[in-house]
Amino acid sequence: DHIPSTQLNPESMSAEILSTHGEILTARISGMLSQHEMGALQQSAAGVIQQYGHVRMLIIAKDFQGWQKGDDWDDVSFMENDPYIRKMAIVGEKEWEEMTLLFTGQGMRKFPIEYFPPADLDRAKTWLMAD
C-alpha cells in the first residue's frame, strides 16, 4: 500500500510525491516552483486518485520560495479531480499562507483546504483524517 517517492525533477526536486498510504497522499514542494513541476506533480496525483478512488492530500512546503514568475499558471485542468479529493492540508511557513490558500482556491473548491504552520504537522494530519 506504499508507493515509493516519485521524483519529478531531479535537478531542483521542488515538487515530489513522498508517499501514498491508504487515502493519504503526501507531497512536498520546495524552492521556486515552476508550472511544469506543478503539472507533473498533479499528473502523478491524478494517477494515485485513479488507483485509490479518493485521496486526502497532505502538502508539505519545506524551504518553499514561491511560484516561478512568467510561467503560465492558468491551467486548471487538475480541478477535474476535485470530486475525488476529500481534504487538503498544507503545512508551511506563515509568510506563504495567504498566497497558498489563494493559489489553491480555498473556498472555491469542492473540498476543504486548511493551512498549518510546520510545528502543527501532527495537527494537520489529525484534521486531514477527521471526517
C-alpha positions in Angstrom: 0.0 0.0 0.0 3.1 2.2 -0.2 4.4 3.8 -3.4 8.0 4.9 -3.3 8.8 8.6 -3.7 8.3 9.9 -7.2 10.9 12.4 -8.0 9.6 14.7 -10.7 12.6 17.0 -11.4 15.9 15.6 -10.1 17.7 19.0 -10.7 15.6 21.0 -8.3 13.3 18.5 -6.6 10.8 21.2 -6.0 7.8 19.0 -6.3 7.5 15.3 -5.5 5.1 12.8 -4.0 6.7 11.5 -0.9 4.3 8.6 -0.2 0.8 7.3 -0.5 -0.6 5.3 2.3 -4.3 4.3 2.0 -6.1 7.5 1.2 -3.3 9.8 2.3 -1.1 11.3 -0.5 1.8 13.2 0.9 3.7 15.6 -1.4 6.5 18.1 -0.8 7.1 21.3 -2.6 10.2 23.3 -2.0 12.3 26.0 -3.6 10.9 28.0 -6.6 8.0 26.0 -8.0 7.6 26.0 -11.8 4.4 25.4 -13.6 6.0 22.3 -15.3 6.9 20.8 -12.0 3.4 21.5 -10.6 1.8 19.9 -13.6 4.0 16.8 -13.2 3.0 16.6 -9.5 -0.6 17.0 -10.4 -0.3 14.3 -13.1 1.2 11.9 -10.5 -1.5 12.8 -8.0 -4.2 12.1 -10.6 -2.6 8.6 -11.1 -2.9 8.0 -7.3 -6.5 9.2 -7.4 -7.3 6.7 -10.2 -5.6 3.9 -8.1 -7.4 4.7 -4.8 -10.6 6.4 -5.9 -10.3 9.2 -3.3 -7.4 10.9 -1.6 -6.7 13.2 1.3 -3.7 15.4 0.3 -1.0 16.5 2.7 1.2 19.1 1.1 4.4 19.9 2.9 6.0 23.2 1.8 9.6 23.0 3.0 12.0 25.8 2.1 9.4 27.0 -0.3 10.3 30.2 -2.2 7.2 30.8 -4.2 6.0 30.3 -7.8 8.2 30.9 -10.8 7.2 34.2 -12.5 6.5 34.2 -16.2 5.0 30.6 -16.1 1.5 30.0 -17.4 -0.4 29.3 -14.2 -3.8 29.4 -15.9 -4.1 25.6 -16.4 -6.9 24.5 -14.0 -7.4 21.1 -15.6 -6.4 19.3 -12.3 -9.7 20.6 -10.9 -11.5 17.8 -12.7 -10.1 15.6 -9.8 -11.9 17.7 -7.2 -14.7 15.3 -6.6 -12.1 12.7 -5.6 -10.2 14.8 -3.2 -11.7 14.6 0.3 -9.5 17.3 2.0 -6.2 19.1 1.5 -3.9 20.1 4.4 -0.9 22.4 3.6 1.9 22.7 6.0 4.2 25.6 5.5 5.7 28.9 6.8 3.2 31.6 7.9 4.5 34.0 5.2 3.1 31.8 2.4 -0.3 31.1 4.0 -2.4 33.8 2.3 -0.9 33.3 -1.2 -1.0 29.5 -1.0 -4.7 29.5 0.0 -5.4 31.9 -2.8 -3.4 29.7 -5.3 -5.2 26.5 -4.2 -8.6 28.1 -4.5 -9.7 27.7 -0.8 -13.4 28.4 -0.6 -13.9 27.8 -4.3 -13.1 24.1 -4.4 -15.5 21.3 -3.5 -13.3 20.1 -0.6 -11.9 21.8 2.5 -8.4 23.2 2.4 -6.6 24.2 5.6 -3.1 25.7 6.2 -0.9 24.8 9.2 2.5 26.0 10.4 5.3 23.5 10.4 5.1 23.0 14.2 1.5 21.8 13.7 2.2 18.9 11.3 0.6 16.4 13.7 -2.5 18.6 14.0 -2.7 18.8 10.2 -2.6 15.0 9.9 -5.3 14.7 12.6 -7.5 17.3 10.8 -6.9 15.5 7.5 -8.1 12.2 8.9 -11.2 13.5 10.7 -14.5 13.4 8.8 
